Amino acid sequence: MMSDQEKLRPIRRMLTGVLAFQLVLAAVLFLGDLGRDFTLPASGPEAPGLDRPTRPGDQTRHYDPTMPGVPGTQIDTGPMPERMVLEPLDGDRVLLTGRIGDGDGARIATQLAANDAAQVVLHSPGGSVSDALEIGRALRRAGKTTLLRGQDVCLSACPYIFAAGTERQVEDGGRVGLHQHYFGENTLLPAFLAVKGVQQGQAEVMRFLDDMGVDPRVVVHGLSTPPESIYILTADELADYRMVTE
């Protein structure tokens, strides 16, 4: 039986990582406020695309919110819809696909409440975090399960919707990915206010995941991955963080 200190150790590590990210963000925002001509050093080589298979230790891929999906898969999904849409599928399933735009939360939540389908299949590059959380709460209230098929991607804010399923499954080839979220232009707010908003957003996300039965430590992978890249969770990580239930 673990002692209280052993139980608290993973949480402390997670909070340390979150604090480190916030300190770096504060420095970047402060430097950005010093002058518009300030530029950060160029980043390294661009991460490979999603068409390149991942393996433990090689899980960071280039993120493009307009991408059609994973090239070379069985189904040509075509361009992602610019706004999230709910479409009927075979059997007792519906497809929730497209980018998560501002205001999509209330609209999709209403549609989910009125739909009798038992399972929601997801295929989305992500988008608005607050709208994703609103959709996720509605999905959980409706008691629906979630699924990623072999050709589907669920990236950025989309995993928060996926996490709301009462049962959650990712078929071989499905991709669940996390990264740092954009929180608006820093030129509109003093650095300390921008960081405060980031902290509040992180707290809301972690509280949501905990409510859904998902280990909040999964956000550490997102916090350490820049917005232009995406960290693809392995099958073991999906299970370890309870992102999947089977």
Secondary structure, DSSP 8 states (H G I E B T S, - for coil): ---HHHHHHHHHHHHHHHHHHHHHHHHHHHHHHH-TT-------S----TTS--BTTB-EEE--TT--S-TTSSS---S--SS-EEEE-STTEEEEES-B-TTHHHHHHHHHHH---SEEEEEB--B-HHHHHHHHHHHHHTT-EEEE-TT-EEETTHHHHHTT-SSEEE-TT-EEEE-------GGGS-HHHHHHHHHHHHHHHHHHHHHTT--GGGHHHHHTS-TTEEEE--HHHHHHTTS---
